[in-house]
């Protein structure tokens, strides 16, 4: 049997990415400003982490407008949900094995 620590996903090493993925697991879509407030990070920091998650096809981005203001909404992909659940399962196994 594989060591659960080997099952951890490096993409989710960051507390910010874990925060993003957690928010998207329980919400159908979250806009940039709400994510920024929720995770308490700067625009640039959040944008960098969102880009990494998007490049890994774990989240999808929808750009639109509310009135004349741009609105960017993020949601989790099926692949993202599967990968994040596997990461959480591995963490759970590690914790259980230590007990």
N, C-alpha and C positions, 0 to 999 in steps of 0.2 A: 504493500500500500504506500502511496506517495505521502511524503511529509506535507502537512497542510500549509506550512510556511512557504513551500514551493508553489502553492496554488494562489498566493497573493498576487494581485495585479499591480505592477509598478505604476501604472497610470493613476491609481488611486492612493498613492503614497502621500499626497498632499492633503492637508486638512481642508483646504479650499475646494479641491475637487470632490472630496467626500461630502462636503457641505452642499455643493452644487447637485451632485447625484442624489443625495438624500432628499433635497427639496423637489427635484424632478420626479423622484419615485412616487411621491405622495400628491403631486399636483400635475394636472394635465399639461399645463404650460405656465412658465413664469417669465415675466419680462426682465430686462437687464437691471432696471432700477430696483425692482423688488428683490432680485437676487443679491444685488450689491448691499442693500440694507439688511437683508437676512443674514448674510455671511460677514458683513462688516469689513469690507475691503475697498480698495481704491478702484477706480474705473480701469486703469491700466492693468492692475493685478488680476482683476476678474476677467478682463478680456483675454489675457494671456492663457489663463486656465481654461476658459471656454473654448478657445481655439484648439488647444491640445485635445480636449474631449471631442470636439467636432472632427478633428483630423482622424481620430480613432473610431469615428462613426458611432460614438456612444450617445451623442446628442444631435438634434437637428435644430436648425435656426430658421425662423420665419420672420422676414422683415415686412413691415407694413406701416400703415399710418393711422393715427388717431387724430382726426382733424387734419391739421397741417404738420403735426409733430410725428417724427419717425418713432416706430415702436418695434423693438426687436424682442421676440419671444422665443424661448428655448424649451424644448421638450426632449424626453428621453426616447431613444430608439429601442427596438426589440433587442438588438445586439448589446446596447448599453445596459438595459435592464438585466439581461442574462449575465453579462460580465460582472456587474455590480453585485448581483445576488451571489455569484460564485465567490467573489471577494469576501463578502460578508459571511458566507458559509465557512470559508477557510479560517477567518478570524474566530468564528464560533468554535471550530474544531481545535484551534490552537488553545483557546481558553479552557475548553473541556479537558484537553490533554494535560494541562498544567494543574488541574484540580485534583 
